[in-house]
Amino acid sequence: MDQSEIIKKAYNYPCPGCGGKLAYSAEKKKIACAYCGFAEDYSRANDQLIEHPLEEAIEEAPKQVLEDIGKKVFDCNNCSSKFMVESDKIKVKCGFCGSNNVNVEAFEHRYIKPAGIIPFQIPKEIAQQRWRKWINQGFFHPSKLKRMAVMDDLHGIYIPFWTYDAQTDSKWSGQRGTHYYETKMVRVNGQMQSQQVQNTRWEHRSGRLKHFFDDILVVASHGLDQNDLNRIFPYKLDQVVNFDPKLMLGWEGEIYSVEVDDGYQIADKIMDRRLRDLCEIQIGGDEQRGVVIQTEKYLKTFKHIILPLWISSYQYQNKIYHFTINGQTGRVGGKKPYSPYKIAFAILLFVLIILGVIFLAEYLKTR
């Protein structure tokens, strides 16, 4: 079955057993029916995961005339009803028969179509357990946060990502500092004592580093911050399979809003930071200074994939905080506010303990 046939069938994929609603189940790791128990596996093929030349895509992008995003008529193949939906909305639930639908035309609003997807592996029940555990952790956070553990705002969504590959050739130079120690006599409390003093011996170093970057992962959504998602990385990208809209049945999804060239600017900075670390390792020593790196990047490629994410947003004192769970591995990330009262209490308690120790020491001296 070619991709066009899969897309046509994926608009609505009724259960072959009872005609009911099918959805991808993270519990069963299959496409399943909630009524008759029918379930079918999904293909693990990945032959459509092809790397595309980055420079060609950047040159072609301005030439593409994309359809305006607005309302469109959606035909439900399950009950034949017609209704209006946002043309860029991926998940569509029919209000007449309740069937799950995937609006694959949403992807047509973007020049580059997804090549691969990782289906959800973490069910909602497990995600909620990790949410409750996370929100209750930490003494220095407001006690009110514990009441948020009953919130039912956690939802699973497929997020668009770019992956980038590049071969790099770097010339580096800098100074390597090696620590050594000398024993010197110093005066301490009126008495001369020997003491180890650290010194650094510097020497110039230069060299060359060739490194290949494979699948630098960059989020292609303006609604999420790359640094926030770094907390739940990595995804096991060797488990990406060919994009199949059936795997999105019953789940929310998003089309990319970060263009491929803008995504590469983020990937470029990630590569530069990693190259600096690698070059400093080659320089060696206990510390480095004056490091200069000149890098050429070539054979740059990319692909567009869809990855699973559990996300919850909550508001505390007029500020929005995000909590995320890797939908494949279950790794947790997020930010929580701190309680200034608890921090002040801890500082006060620490000061009182120190004063108590000093008072006790002085008391014992007078005995």
Secondary structure by P-SEA (a helix, b strand, c coil): ccaaaaaaaaccccccccccbbbbbcccccccccccbbbbbbbccccccccccaaaaaaaccccccccccbbbbbccccbbbbbccccccbbbbcccbbbbbcccccccccccccccccccccaaaaaaaaaaaaacccccccccccccccccbbbbbbbbbbbbbbbbbbbbbbbbbbbbbbbbbbcccbbbbbbbbbbbbbbbbbbbbbbbccccccccccccccccccccccccccccccccccccccccccccccaaaaaaaaaaaaaaaaaaaaaaaaccccccbbbbbbbbccccbbbbbbbbbbbbbbcccbbbbbbcccccccccbbbbbbaaaaaaaaaaaaaaaaaaaaaaaaaaac
